[in-house]
Amino acid sequence: VINEGLNNTGLNQEWLSTQLQSKGVTLDNVFLGQVDSSGDLYLDIFDDNIEVPKSQVKEMLYANIEKTQADFMSFYLETNNKQAKAMYLKNAEKLKAVMEDIEPYLLR
């Protein structure tokens, strides 16, 4: 492990251990690991029979934002209170704009 490389990206051994544990891999099995500019860890392991799962964190984050935006639209349609209706619509539109901005970063 090259600690200097981890530190330069704002990461540490604890982060690495957590990532390896979430992928079900031990450090002994790792031949090569690389962190990209968005903080995703890519692994090449010694045993080619072990399949390392792809991280779904970004996809899950986007899905949660998308669900919240849909909830705002649903609340907008269901409420009769004009003030609440305006608030739900405004926030749904804001989230839609955020989704458009972050989609290239979360869903490549």
N, C-alpha and C positions, 0 to 999 in steps of 0.2 A: 504494500500500500504506500502510495506516495502522498504523505500527509501535506506536503507543501501545495500540491495540486488541489487537494480538498480544501485547504484553508484559503487558497486564492479565489475559490468560488463560493466562499462563505459556508462551507460544509465541514463536517468533522467525522471522526470514527464512529460516534454514536449514531449519526445520521446513516452512515454506511451500514452499520449493524442492523438498524431498523429496516432499511431497504432490503438487505439480504434476507432477513427473517421473513419479511412480507412476501418475498419471492420463493421462500422455502429452500434457500441455498446457503451453504456454509462457505466461509471465506476459503477454506481448504479446497473447495471444488471450483473456485474461480480461476480461470486461466488469465483472462483480461477483462477489466471493467472500465467503462468510460462514461463520464457525465457530460451531456450535451449542454448547450447554452441555455436551455430552458429548465435544466435541473433533472432531466430524465436519466436514469441509470441504465446502461446497456451492458449486458454480460455475455461473455463467451466462457463456457465452463468446460472442464476437462472431459466429463462424461456426456457424450453427445446423445445418450439415451434419455437424459433428464431434460425435460422441456421447461424453460423458464417462462412463466406467464408474463404477458405484456401488461404494463401498468394501465389501469383504467381511471386513475384519479381525475385527469383532465376531462375525460368524457363524462364522468359522474358529476363533476362540478357544473359542466355545461347543461347537463340534463336537469339538475336541481334548479338552476337559474331559469331554464325553459319552463319547468313545472310551476315555479313561482309566478312567472309572467302569465301563464295560462290561468292560474288561480286568480290573479288580479282581474283578468278579463271575465272570468266566471262570476266573481263578486260584483263586478261592474254591471253585468247583465241581470243579476239576481236582486240587487238592492233597489229600493224605491227612493231612498234618501238622495236628493240631488247633490248635496255636498260630498257624501261618501262616493257617489257615482263618479263625480269629477275627479276625486282623489285616486280611485282605483284605475280609471282610464289614464290619468297622467302618469301614474307609476308603471302601468303596463307598457305605455309608450316609451318611458325611460328605460325600462328593462329590455325592451325590444332593441333599442338603439345600442345598449351595452352589449347585447348578444351579437349584434352585427359587427361591433368593434372587436370583440374577443374571439369570435369564431375561428379566425385564421390561426390563432395561438393555441386554442384548445382542441380543435378538430382538424388536424392536418391530414 
